[in-house]
């Protein structure tokens, strides 16, 4: 750390020649009390910012169009020189040196899909497989070298072909016996849950996907076959049916008819991040679904759903509070699971009707 | 996309007022054939770059010191205005709009630890728990909200308290019976493998950690107790011993004495990323360790080790080639595992002596 304006000036003087040698044109702004910003402009359209803060932070940002491998070597050489010159100037007495990987913007492939808790993460995307706007959302399927195809809905990473862990978690982590059981899936347009349950010889699986999901189904049945197999090729199979309908009227109809399920799996959306449950209609919608689901759930049945990223504690707490506001008393447990493509730990809920002693 | 210099100028003219309203001082560079760079400087030391490319890419970078919540709201408002103005100008005909989370640099806490395959990822680090330089490397233990404490050696994420999956994978993924077995661990300074194997009632576990690992052991036994339990508190236990010695002389001694093990677990380092095995001494060192390990491995014994990130296919292929160059014929299998804190899939190897029919 250096505390004098004189040090700022010494850094500028020491680093200037490095950029000037590159044939870059310099513009310097001197804040007096906030240090310097030097901008270096090259003829080919690239430029550098050198920001020198009086408390001892020196930031170098390089920006160029079309970063070829040659470009990267040049960048490394330039940064090596900056580092050397700084070490000379401060006699090696530098607390920290850090270089970050280049951020690639504006290309056909977008590699940056922030986590639910708002962190910047870069994916190893190498191909845009599907990119369509439905009236409800943008639907992308991008290919990742390590995760396979990834379904991204309106910018949120939904599921990758590597993410069997997600499907297993929302099915009860291998602890349930689905043989001969009646199962209701709400949402689940990627077909992952349906595909895995059908393998387990259930009596009947009913998946209710709204027309919001129609284009998701279309994309997934073509490009996420490691996830959904052939289960979305037909809307009806030996032990399953897919209804393209809003789930609310379907749930109301089943409740009226007295149709009951051993398992209800809600794969509609993650827990809302909004923390104003009184104002936000998504929380009301969420309670409505929960109430209706409990009405069609057998007394000893189980309800599975995803929560959200483990770091969104406020949202998860609010969700748990909603569970005490249902028409019938329920109990719940939760589990934290590592879903490969999420780059953050994810919480899943199991909810069941409180058993009363009679 | 816009193809005319006139469009570049129209964008500049449309966005200029947004920055000028903020009381920012403008400097414009016009490349003629590469578009514009406008730099806007604020009195408080923050600044913005507006880079307008003639083929239709417009980049806005904002940089400020001490980004408080208020700062973020201001940033959002400014970017909202830029987005609105652009949509007006092009009558909504804009292909893509993207905002990335802010990158935080120069603070006490560094949240960016790139993956082995060079991707930029931000961790949810909220505390520096341990940060020391040994003569061999920098040793950091940083606290992540979701992963617990993370051991970072010279900038590489090594293991977090959430990463039992790593330890299980390098122990054979739960398919081995360690009861009454002789086990040799090479490296493993974080104590994770030792702690997990000792639970399984082995006959004897010998862990050979060089003095390179001494400070790792010191840090981990204090701050990674979820990983190592109390196993590093003493160098000797009922069924284990920790030798602080270079593993090469120890292996040579054991080979000479004819001491044999059921399992050898090499937790020294990941597969080298260098792709010039003839020149690079790390590959030679790697083969030496492998050869010596095979010498102390029982005929039906197993050797476990980590590979590297699944995307580093060249390095993994080279590693597999080395396996055919050992003194005895070996066979191997590999498994890909999701280790929570790594943010990339990791390859693990099982190697065994080829069984010959006599």
Interface residues (C-beta under 8 A of the other chain):
Chain A: X25 X27 X29 X31 X34 X35 X37 X39 X41 X43 X44 X45 X47 X49 X51 X53 X57 X59 X61 X63 X65 X96 X98 X100 X101 X103 X105 X106 X110 X111 X112 X114 X117 X118 X119 X120 X121 X122 X123 X124 X145 X146 X147 X162 X165 X309 X310 X311 X338 X340 X343 X344 X345
Chain B: X25 X27 X29 X31 X34 X35 X37 X39 X41 X43 X44 X45 X47 X49 X51 X53 X57 X59 X61 X63 X65 X96 X98 X100 X101 X103 X105 X106 X110 X111 X112 X114 X117 X118 X119 X120 X121 X122 X123 X124 X145 X146 X147 X162 X165 X309 X310 X311 X338 X340 X343 X344 X345
